[in-house]
Every structure is written in structure tokens, then in C-alpha cells.
Amino acid sequence: MKIVTWNCNGGFGKKFSLLNEFDADILVVQECENPQTTRHKPYRAWAKNSLWIGENEKKGLGIFAKENISIEQLDWDCSVTYEPCETTTLKYFISCTVNNEFTLLGAWCHKADARRFAYIGQLWQYLQKHKTKLTKTIIAGDLNSNVIWDRKRRCWNHSDVVRELKELKIASAYHHFSGDEAGKESVPTFFMQRNLENKYHIDYIFASEEYLKSLKKMEIGSIADWIRVSDHMPLFCEF
């Protein structure tokens, strides 16, 4: 099983073929157009086996699979109610089963509800609702987060999310493969405003222990190949 996650920085209808080099079974793409409404006919044809969510038809979250791969969306609630009766929606998550074998959670952690739970706080909230369901699981996406931004007086830091996932025997494929310490990653995934000096590691593929044991390859796209089309580098895992 080959999986790629990439924040394409928009315009995916003109970029999707760039990912062909990975020959991935499954692609989790952030900031992509809705393949059902796009004017790009080649993209629409390519995305026949896909799931997509978003409020903006030109910039959402998509999961794309080869035609021989079964992806069945799960009806996992993304609503959160605060006191006294305010309800908001977590952004953006797609949960599905792959070949009836494991759960895939695609993520694009958004600013969303900045007053309470922004970015990694969105995933923390999602875990509180659904972590008991995460057994054989792969989580892939742009989390917009790193341990370097932890706040000591907050219960939903990046480190808190990693710890909760560890309790479920789920860990980062990059850190498992490279041996790098969290917050001291040697390979960045994001260059803010495409400035090579403003580099961060904020994109991840997390996997259950049984999949990490069979992790054959883990790569991050090179700057030379990808910076011209996106400020994020693609992550590739082969299990």
C-alpha cells in the first residue's frame, strides 16, 4: 500500500499528474478543488474514485484512490457543542475504510474556530469524539502543527495529540523511520511564502503499530522538484 499526502496550494486540477511519479494507491490532498464540480475534465476523470469535503469548491480536502481500491466513507460526526448551546464543525476531516481492512483519516487542520480550538486543536477535539474507533488506522494530512508551538497551559498541544495517539499505538511514520526527535525534524515539509528560510515540519502520516512494522519507505518531496508548485512538500509512505 502506497500513500501520499500533499497540500497542493490550490489549482490541483492542473497539478494532479505531478503525483503520478509516486504511483500511490491513495492520495490525501489539501486545498484541492471539488472533482464533482471542476471544469477540468481530465481531473474529473482521474478523480472518479474519490471523497471530498469543503466549503469552498476550489479549496477543500480530498481522498483519491486507484480504481481497484475500495474507499467507503464513514459517518463520523464532526460537530462540537459548547456551552450553553453553540455548535460548530471541526475542519476538515474525512474518515473512510480502505478495502474493508483499515481506517484512513484524511486531515487538513484549519484555523476554523480560532476562539477555542484552532489547527491542532481541531484534531484534538476529533480524537475526543472518535479515538475509541481508531484501531487499525492511518492518519494523513496537513496538521499545521509542530511541538515547537506547544503552549504549557493548554491541554490540546501538538504533544498532547501525539501522546493520545501513542496510547492508541499510533505514531508518526516520519519519526519512526528517520529517528528524528519531535520539533527537531531534519527535513521540513512546509516553506512559508515559499521562503526557504521559513521552514517547518507540519505535514504527517501517522500509522498504527502493525503498519509501522511493515513500513518499507518514507520520503518527503525535494524542494527542487516541488517548491515551484506548492509551499508544501508531498509525503510518501509505502507499507
ChimeraX commands (.cxc) that place a marker at each C-alpha (Angstrom):
marker #1 position 0.00,0.00,0.00 radius 0.5
marker #1 position 1.44,3.37,-1.08 radius 0.5
marker #1 position 0.04,6.55,0.45 radius 0.5
marker #1 position 0.79,10.20,-0.30 radius 0.5
marker #1 position -0.40,13.34,1.48 radius 0.5
marker #1 position 0.14,16.77,-0.06 radius 0.5
marker #1 position -1.15,20.29,0.40 radius 0.5
marker #1 position -1.22,21.30,-3.26 radius 0.5
marker #1 position -1.64,25.04,-2.54 radius 0.5
marker #1 position -4.66,25.19,-4.84 radius 0.5
marker #1 position -5.09,24.57,-8.55 radius 0.5
marker #1 position -4.94,20.80,-8.18 radius 0.5
marker #1 position -6.78,20.31,-11.47 radius 0.5
marker #1 position -3.58,21.42,-13.21 radius 0.5
marker #1 position -1.21,19.63,-10.81 radius 0.5
marker #1 position -2.62,16.18,-10.11 radius 0.5
marker #1 position -0.49,14.47,-12.77 radius 0.5
marker #1 position 2.65,15.56,-10.90 radius 0.5
marker #1 position 1.86,12.92,-8.29 radius 0.5
marker #1 position 1.95,10.09,-10.84 radius 0.5
marker #1 position 5.62,9.52,-10.06 radius 0.5
marker #1 position 4.64,8.05,-6.68 radius 0.5
marker #1 position 2.24,5.51,-8.20 radius 0.5
marker #1 position 0.28,5.85,-4.94 radius 0.5
marker #1 position -2.73,3.71,-4.14 radius 0.5
marker #1 position -4.21,6.52,-2.06 radius 0.5
marker #1 position -3.67,10.29,-2.13 radius 0.5
marker #1 position -4.81,12.67,0.61 radius 0.5
marker #1 position -4.77,16.20,-0.81 radius 0.5
marker #1 position -5.43,19.50,0.92 radius 0.5
marker #1 position -6.53,22.72,-0.84 radius 0.5
marker #1 position -7.85,20.84,-3.88 radius 0.5
marker #1 position -10.94,21.56,-5.97 radius 0.5
marker #1 position -14.14,19.56,-5.75 radius 0.5
marker #1 position -13.73,16.96,-8.52 radius 0.5
marker #1 position -17.50,16.81,-8.98 radius 0.5
marker #1 position -17.83,20.48,-9.91 radius 0.5
marker #1 position -14.48,21.28,-11.51 radius 0.5
marker #1 position -14.24,22.44,-15.12 radius 0.5
marker #1 position -11.06,20.41,-15.57 radius 0.5
marker #1 position -12.31,17.33,-17.40 radius 0.5
marker #1 position -9.03,15.34,-17.10 radius 0.5
marker #1 position -9.05,15.95,-13.33 radius 0.5
marker #1 position -12.70,14.91,-13.06 radius 0.5
marker #1 position -11.97,11.70,-14.96 radius 0.5
marker #1 position -8.85,11.00,-12.89 radius 0.5
marker #1 position -10.77,11.53,-9.64 radius 0.5
marker #1 position -13.54,9.01,-10.33 radius 0.5
marker #1 position -12.77,7.14,-7.10 radius 0.5
marker #1 position -12.65,9.93,-4.55 radius 0.5
marker #1 position -14.14,11.60,-1.50 radius 0.5
marker #1 position -14.15,15.38,-0.98 radius 0.5
marker #1 position -15.33,17.94,1.56 radius 0.5
marker #1 position -15.09,21.72,1.75 radius 0.5
marker #1 position -16.97,24.98,2.00 radius 0.5
marker #1 position -15.09,26.45,-0.96 radius 0.5
marker #1 position -15.47,24.44,-4.18 radius 0.5
marker #1 position -11.93,25.40,-5.16 radius 0.5
marker #1 position -10.17,24.64,-1.90 radius 0.5
marker #1 position -11.12,21.60,0.19 radius 0.5
marker #1 position -9.87,18.21,1.34 radius 0.5
marker #1 position -9.89,15.18,-0.92 radius 0.5
marker #1 position -9.03,11.48,-0.77 radius 0.5
marker #1 position -8.28,9.89,-4.14 radius 0.5
marker #1 position -7.75,6.17,-4.75 radius 0.5
marker #1 position -6.90,3.88,-7.63 radius 0.5
marker #1 position -9.93,2.28,-9.22 radius 0.5
marker #1 position -9.14,-1.12,-7.70 radius 0.5
marker #1 position -9.11,0.33,-4.17 radius 0.5
marker #1 position -12.33,0.47,-2.17 radius 0.5
marker #1 position -12.86,3.63,-0.09 radius 0.5
marker #1 position -16.10,3.78,1.88 radius 0.5
marker #1 position -16.80,7.00,3.78 radius 0.5
marker #1 position -17.66,6.64,7.47 radius 0.5
marker #1 position -20.36,8.75,9.05 radius 0.5
marker #1 position -18.25,10.12,11.89 radius 0.5
marker #1 position -19.75,13.24,13.42 radius 0.5
marker #1 position -17.64,16.41,13.16 radius 0.5
marker #1 position -19.91,18.68,15.21 radius 0.5
marker #1 position -18.93,20.06,18.61 radius 0.5
marker #1 position -21.30,21.80,21.03 radius 0.5
marker #1 position -20.08,24.36,23.54 radius 0.5
marker #1 position -21.99,25.72,26.48 radius 0.5
marker #1 position -24.64,26.96,26.56 radius 0.5
marker #1 position -25.77,25.73,23.13 radius 0.5
marker #1 position -23.30,26.84,20.48 radius 0.5
marker #1 position -22.47,24.22,17.85 radius 0.5
marker #1 position -19.52,24.33,15.44 radius 0.5
marker #1 position -17.99,21.93,12.92 radius 0.5
marker #1 position -14.47,20.55,13.06 radius 0.5
marker #1 position -12.46,21.26,9.88 radius 0.5
marker #1 position -11.52,19.30,7.87 radius 0.5
marker #1 position -11.66,15.51,8.31 radius 0.5
marker #1 position -12.65,12.60,6.08 radius 0.5
marker #1 position -12.81,9.15,7.64 radius 0.5
marker #1 position -13.17,6.06,5.47 radius 0.5
marker #1 position -12.44,2.36,5.37 radius 0.5
marker #1 position -9.94,1.12,2.79 radius 0.5
marker #1 position -10.63,-2.30,1.26 radius 0.5
marker #1 position -12.54,-3.07,4.47 radius 0.5
marker #1 position -9.12,-3.56,6.06 radius 0.5
marker #1 position -8.23,-0.36,7.89 radius 0.5
marker #1 position -9.46,3.14,8.68 radius 0.5
marker #1 position -7.97,6.11,6.87 radius 0.5
marker #1 position -8.43,9.58,8.35 radius 0.5
marker #1 position -7.61,12.41,5.98 radius 0.5
marker #1 position -7.00,15.74,7.71 radius 0.5
marker #1 position -6.49,19.40,7.00 radius 0.5
marker #1 position -6.32,21.14,10.36 radius 0.5
marker #1 position -7.83,24.53,9.74 radius 0.5
marker #1 position -7.84,27.79,11.67 radius 0.5
marker #1 position -11.59,27.20,11.96 radius 0.5
marker #1 position -12.81,28.04,15.46 radius 0.5
marker #1 position -9.89,30.26,16.42 radius 0.5
marker #1 position -11.56,31.42,19.62 radius 0.5
marker #1 position -11.30,27.95,21.13 radius 0.5
marker #1 position -9.69,25.14,19.15 radius 0.5
marker #1 position -7.71,26.14,16.06 radius 0.5
marker #1 position -5.39,23.97,13.97 radius 0.5
marker #1 position -4.12,21.05,16.10 radius 0.5
marker #1 position -6.98,21.76,18.49 radius 0.5
marker #1 position -9.32,20.58,15.75 radius 0.5
marker #1 position -7.64,17.15,15.68 radius 0.5
marker #1 position -7.56,17.02,19.48 radius 0.5
marker #1 position -11.32,17.60,19.53 radius 0.5
marker #1 position -11.82,14.98,16.84 radius 0.5
marker #1 position -9.88,12.45,18.88 radius 0.5
marker #1 position -12.03,13.08,21.95 radius 0.5
marker #1 position -15.06,12.09,19.88 radius 0.5
marker #1 position -13.69,9.15,17.92 radius 0.5
marker #1 position -10.42,7.77,19.31 radius 0.5
marker #1 position -12.06,4.57,20.56 radius 0.5
marker #1 position -12.73,3.72,16.90 radius 0.5
marker #1 position -9.11,4.14,15.81 radius 0.5
marker #1 position -7.70,0.62,15.86 radius 0.5
marker #1 position -6.14,-0.29,12.51 radius 0.5
marker #1 position -5.64,3.29,11.36 radius 0.5
marker #1 position -3.61,5.60,9.14 radius 0.5
marker #1 position -3.93,9.37,9.60 radius 0.5
marker #1 position -2.57,11.59,6.83 radius 0.5
marker #1 position -2.63,15.30,6.24 radius 0.5
marker #1 position -1.58,18.85,6.83 radius 0.5
marker #1 position -1.89,19.34,10.59 radius 0.5
marker #1 position -0.46,22.87,10.54 radius 0.5
marker #1 position 1.31,21.97,13.76 radius 0.5
marker #1 position 4.57,21.07,15.45 radius 0.5
marker #1 position 5.72,20.58,19.04 radius 0.5
marker #1 position 7.69,23.84,18.78 radius 0.5
marker #1 position 4.39,25.74,19.12 radius 0.5
marker #1 position 3.19,23.95,22.27 radius 0.5
marker #1 position 1.69,26.18,24.96 radius 0.5
marker #1 position 2.28,24.96,28.50 radius 0.5
marker #1 position -1.12,25.96,29.89 radius 0.5
marker #1 position -3.14,24.35,27.13 radius 0.5
marker #1 position -4.41,20.75,27.18 radius 0.5
marker #1 position -4.53,20.31,23.39 radius 0.5
marker #1 position -0.97,20.96,22.27 radius 0.5
marker #1 position 0.73,19.03,19.50 radius 0.5
marker #1 position 2.45,16.94,22.17 radius 0.5
marker #1 position -0.92,16.09,23.73 radius 0.5
marker #1 position -2.23,14.81,20.40 radius 0.5
marker #1 position 0.92,12.74,19.82 radius 0.5
marker #1 position 0.64,11.31,23.33 radius 0.5
marker #1 position -3.02,10.35,22.86 radius 0.5
marker #1 position -2.19,8.69,19.55 radius 0.5
marker #1 position 0.71,6.85,21.18 radius 0.5
marker #1 position -1.73,5.45,23.75 radius 0.5
marker #1 position -3.62,4.02,20.77 radius 0.5
marker #1 position -0.31,2.62,19.41 radius 0.5
marker #1 position -0.34,5.11,16.54 radius 0.5
marker #1 position 2.80,7.11,15.72 radius 0.5
marker #1 position 4.36,9.32,13.05 radius 0.5
marker #1 position 5.83,7.36,10.16 radius 0.5
marker #1 position 8.44,10.06,9.55 radius 0.5
marker #1 position 9.73,9.99,13.11 radius 0.5
marker #1 position 9.60,6.21,13.25 radius 0.5
marker #1 position 11.58,5.93,10.01 radius 0.5
marker #1 position 14.07,8.77,10.49 radius 0.5
marker #1 position 14.65,8.62,14.23 radius 0.5
marker #1 position 14.36,12.43,14.40 radius 0.5
marker #1 position 13.11,13.97,17.63 radius 0.5
marker #1 position 9.80,15.84,17.52 radius 0.5
marker #1 position 10.48,19.53,16.98 radius 0.5
marker #1 position 13.95,18.81,15.60 radius 0.5
marker #1 position 12.99,17.35,12.24 radius 0.5
marker #1 position 15.86,17.40,9.73 radius 0.5
marker #1 position 13.53,17.55,6.71 radius 0.5
marker #1 position 10.85,20.29,6.51 radius 0.5
marker #1 position 7.52,19.84,4.78 radius 0.5
marker #1 position 6.48,23.49,4.52 radius 0.5
marker #1 position 8.14,26.72,3.42 radius 0.5
marker #1 position 6.10,29.74,4.46 radius 0.5
marker #1 position 5.52,32.03,1.48 radius 0.5
marker #1 position 7.97,29.73,-0.35 radius 0.5
marker #1 position 10.83,31.31,1.59 radius 0.5
marker #1 position 13.48,28.63,2.06 radius 0.5
marker #1 position 14.49,30.18,5.38 radius 0.5
marker #1 position 10.99,29.87,6.88 radius 0.5
marker #1 position 10.83,26.08,7.01 radius 0.5
marker #1 position 8.71,23.86,9.24 radius 0.5
marker #1 position 7.61,20.25,9.59 radius 0.5
marker #1 position 3.80,20.37,9.76 radius 0.5
marker #1 position 2.56,17.56,7.47 radius 0.5
marker #1 position 2.32,13.99,8.73 radius 0.5
marker #1 position 1.38,10.39,8.14 radius 0.5
marker #1 position 0.57,8.58,11.37 radius 0.5
marker #1 position 0.01,4.83,11.40 radius 0.5
marker #1 position -0.92,2.04,13.78 radius 0.5
marker #1 position 1.93,-0.03,15.16 radius 0.5
marker #1 position 1.25,-3.01,12.89 radius 0.5
marker #1 position 1.66,-0.81,9.82 radius 0.5
marker #1 position 4.79,0.90,11.12 radius 0.5
marker #1 position 6.36,-2.54,11.46 radius 0.5
marker #1 position 5.83,-3.03,7.73 radius 0.5
marker #1 position 6.93,0.49,6.73 radius 0.5
marker #1 position 9.18,-0.04,3.71 radius 0.5
marker #1 position 9.79,3.52,2.57 radius 0.5
marker #1 position 9.15,7.04,3.82 radius 0.5
marker #1 position 10.07,10.05,1.68 radius 0.5
marker #1 position 9.45,13.80,1.59 radius 0.5
marker #1 position 9.49,15.51,-1.79 radius 0.5
marker #1 position 12.56,17.57,-2.61 radius 0.5
marker #1 position 12.49,21.35,-2.62 radius 0.5
marker #1 position 13.92,21.48,-6.14 radius 0.5
marker #1 position 11.04,19.43,-7.51 radius 0.5
marker #1 position 8.08,20.86,-5.62 radius 0.5
marker #1 position 8.63,24.42,-4.40 radius 0.5
marker #1 position 7.58,25.84,-7.78 radius 0.5
marker #1 position 4.08,24.33,-7.45 radius 0.5
marker #1 position 3.40,24.46,-3.71 radius 0.5
marker #1 position 4.71,25.72,-0.40 radius 0.5
marker #1 position 4.23,22.16,0.96 radius 0.5
marker #1 position 6.25,19.09,0.04 radius 0.5
marker #1 position 4.43,15.77,-0.51 radius 0.5
marker #1 position 4.94,12.93,1.98 radius 0.5
marker #1 position 5.12,9.36,0.66 radius 0.5
marker #1 position 4.87,6.12,2.60 radius 0.5
marker #1 position 4.96,2.55,1.35 radius 0.5
marker #1 position 3.72,-0.16,3.70 radius 0.5
marker link #1:1,2 radius 0.2
marker link #1:2,3 radius 0.2
marker link #1:3,4 radius 0.2
marker link #1:4,5 radius 0.2
marker link #1:5,6 radius 0.2
marker link #1:6,7 radius 0.2
marker link #1:7,8 radius 0.2
marker link #1:8,9 radius 0.2
marker link #1:9,10 radius 0.2
marker link #1:10,11 radius 0.2
marker link #1:11,12 radius 0.2
marker link #1:12,13 radius 0.2
marker link #1:13,14 radius 0.2
marker link #1:14,15 radius 0.2
marker link #1:15,16 radius 0.2
marker link #1:16,17 radius 0.2
marker link #1:17,18 radius 0.2
marker link #1:18,19 radius 0.2
marker link #1:19,20 radius 0.2
marker link #1:20,21 radius 0.2
marker link #1:21,22 radius 0.2
marker link #1:22,23 radius 0.2
marker link #1:23,24 radius 0.2
marker link #1:24,25 radius 0.2
marker link #1:25,26 radius 0.2
marker link #1:26,27 radius 0.2
marker link #1:27,28 radius 0.2
marker link #1:28,29 radius 0.2
marker link #1:29,30 radius 0.2
marker link #1:30,31 radius 0.2
marker link #1:31,32 radius 0.2
marker link #1:32,33 radius 0.2
marker link #1:33,34 radius 0.2
marker link #1:34,35 radius 0.2
marker link #1:35,36 radius 0.2
marker link #1:36,37 radius 0.2
marker link #1:37,38 radius 0.2
marker link #1:38,39 radius 0.2
marker link #1:39,40 radius 0.2
marker link #1:40,41 radius 0.2
marker link #1:41,42 radius 0.2
marker link #1:42,43 radius 0.2
marker link #1:43,44 radius 0.2
marker link #1:44,45 radius 0.2
marker link #1:45,46 radius 0.2
marker link #1:46,47 radius 0.2
marker link #1:47,48 radius 0.2
marker link #1:48,49 radius 0.2
marker link #1:49,50 radius 0.2
marker link #1:50,51 radius 0.2
marker link #1:51,52 radius 0.2
marker link #1:52,53 radius 0.2
marker link #1:53,54 radius 0.2
marker link #1:54,55 radius 0.2
marker link #1:55,56 radius 0.2
marker link #1:56,57 radius 0.2
marker link #1:57,58 radius 0.2
marker link #1:58,59 radius 0.2
marker link #1:59,60 radius 0.2
marker link #1:60,61 radius 0.2
marker link #1:61,62 radius 0.2
marker link #1:62,63 radius 0.2
marker link #1:63,64 radius 0.2
marker link #1:64,65 radius 0.2
marker link #1:65,66 radius 0.2
marker link #1:66,67 radius 0.2
marker link #1:67,68 radius 0.2
marker link #1:68,69 radius 0.2
marker link #1:69,70 radius 0.2
marker link #1:70,71 radius 0.2
marker link #1:71,72 radius 0.2
marker link #1:72,73 radius 0.2
marker link #1:73,74 radius 0.2
marker link #1:74,75 radius 0.2
marker link #1:75,76 radius 0.2
marker link #1:76,77 radius 0.2
marker link #1:77,78 radius 0.2
marker link #1:78,79 radius 0.2
marker link #1:79,80 radius 0.2
marker link #1:80,81 radius 0.2
marker link #1:81,82 radius 0.2
marker link #1:82,83 radius 0.2
marker link #1:83,84 radius 0.2
marker link #1:84,85 radius 0.2
marker link #1:85,86 radius 0.2
marker link #1:86,87 radius 0.2
marker link #1:87,88 radius 0.2
marker link #1:88,89 radius 0.2
marker link #1:89,90 radius 0.2
marker link #1:90,91 radius 0.2
marker link #1:91,92 radius 0.2
marker link #1:92,93 radius 0.2
marker link #1:93,94 radius 0.2
marker link #1:94,95 radius 0.2
marker link #1:95,96 radius 0.2
marker link #1:96,97 radius 0.2
marker link #1:97,98 radius 0.2
marker link #1:98,99 radius 0.2
marker link #1:99,100 radius 0.2
marker link #1:100,101 radius 0.2
marker link #1:101,102 radius 0.2
marker link #1:102,103 radius 0.2
marker link #1:103,104 radius 0.2
marker link #1:104,105 radius 0.2
marker link #1:105,106 radius 0.2
marker link #1:106,107 radius 0.2
marker link #1:107,108 radius 0.2
marker link #1:108,109 radius 0.2
marker link #1:109,110 radius 0.2
marker link #1:110,111 radius 0.2
marker link #1:111,112 radius 0.2
marker link #1:112,113 radius 0.2
marker link #1:113,114 radius 0.2
marker link #1:114,115 radius 0.2
marker link #1:115,116 radius 0.2
marker link #1:116,117 radius 0.2
marker link #1:117,118 radius 0.2
marker link #1:118,119 radius 0.2
marker link #1:119,120 radius 0.2
marker link #1:120,121 radius 0.2
marker link #1:121,122 radius 0.2
marker link #1:122,123 radius 0.2
marker link #1:123,124 radius 0.2
marker link #1:124,125 radius 0.2
marker link #1:125,126 radius 0.2
marker link #1:126,127 radius 0.2
marker link #1:127,128 radius 0.2
marker link #1:128,129 radius 0.2
marker link #1:129,130 radius 0.2
marker link #1:130,131 radius 0.2
marker link #1:131,132 radius 0.2
marker link #1:132,133 radius 0.2
marker link #1:133,134 radius 0.2
marker link #1:134,135 radius 0.2
marker link #1:135,136 radius 0.2
marker link #1:136,137 radius 0.2
marker link #1:137,138 radius 0.2
marker link #1:138,139 radius 0.2
marker link #1:139,140 radius 0.2
marker link #1:140,141 radius 0.2
marker link #1:141,142 radius 0.2
marker link #1:142,143 radius 0.2
marker link #1:143,144 radius 0.2
marker link #1:144,145 radius 0.2
marker link #1:145,146 radius 0.2
marker link #1:146,147 radius 0.2
marker link #1:147,148 radius 0.2
marker link #1:148,149 radius 0.2
marker link #1:149,150 radius 0.2
marker link #1:150,151 radius 0.2
marker link #1:151,152 radius 0.2
marker link #1:152,153 radius 0.2
marker link #1:153,154 radius 0.2
marker link #1:154,155 radius 0.2
marker link #1:155,156 radius 0.2
marker link #1:156,157 radius 0.2
marker link #1:157,158 radius 0.2
marker link #1:158,159 radius 0.2
marker link #1:159,160 radius 0.2
marker link #1:160,161 radius 0.2
marker link #1:161,162 radius 0.2
marker link #1:162,163 radius 0.2
marker link #1:163,164 radius 0.2
marker link #1:164,165 radius 0.2
marker link #1:165,166 radius 0.2
marker link #1:166,167 radius 0.2
marker link #1:167,168 radius 0.2
marker link #1:168,169 radius 0.2
marker link #1:169,170 radius 0.2
marker link #1:170,171 radius 0.2
marker link #1:171,172 radius 0.2
marker link #1:172,173 radius 0.2
marker link #1:173,174 radius 0.2
marker link #1:174,175 radius 0.2
marker link #1:175,176 radius 0.2
marker link #1:176,177 radius 0.2
marker link #1:177,178 radius 0.2
marker link #1:178,179 radius 0.2
marker link #1:179,180 radius 0.2
marker link #1:180,181 radius 0.2
marker link #1:181,182 radius 0.2
marker link #1:182,183 radius 0.2
marker link #1:183,184 radius 0.2
marker link #1:184,185 radius 0.2
marker link #1:185,186 radius 0.2
marker link #1:186,187 radius 0.2
marker link #1:187,188 radius 0.2
marker link #1:188,189 radius 0.2
marker link #1:189,190 radius 0.2
marker link #1:190,191 radius 0.2
marker link #1:191,192 radius 0.2
marker link #1:192,193 radius 0.2
marker link #1:193,194 radius 0.2
marker link #1:194,195 radius 0.2
marker link #1:195,196 radius 0.2
marker link #1:196,197 radius 0.2
marker link #1:197,198 radius 0.2
marker link #1:198,199 radius 0.2
marker link #1:199,200 radius 0.2
marker link #1:200,201 radius 0.2
marker link #1:201,202 radius 0.2
marker link #1:202,203 radius 0.2
marker link #1:203,204 radius 0.2
marker link #1:204,205 radius 0.2
marker link #1:205,206 radius 0.2
marker link #1:206,207 radius 0.2
marker link #1:207,208 radius 0.2
marker link #1:208,209 radius 0.2
marker link #1:209,210 radius 0.2
marker link #1:210,211 radius 0.2
marker link #1:211,212 radius 0.2
marker link #1:212,213 radius 0.2
marker link #1:213,214 radius 0.2
marker link #1:214,215 radius 0.2
marker link #1:215,216 radius 0.2
marker link #1:216,217 radius 0.2
marker link #1:217,218 radius 0.2
marker link #1:218,219 radius 0.2
marker link #1:219,220 radius 0.2
marker link #1:220,221 radius 0.2
marker link #1:221,222 radius 0.2
marker link #1:222,223 radius 0.2
marker link #1:223,224 radius 0.2
marker link #1:224,225 radius 0.2
marker link #1:225,226 radius 0.2
marker link #1:226,227 radius 0.2
marker link #1:227,228 radius 0.2
marker link #1:228,229 radius 0.2
marker link #1:229,230 radius 0.2
marker link #1:230,231 radius 0.2
marker link #1:231,232 radius 0.2
marker link #1:232,233 radius 0.2
marker link #1:233,234 radius 0.2
marker link #1:234,235 radius 0.2
marker link #1:235,236 radius 0.2
marker link #1:236,237 radius 0.2
marker link #1:237,238 radius 0.2
marker link #1:238,239 radius 0.2
view
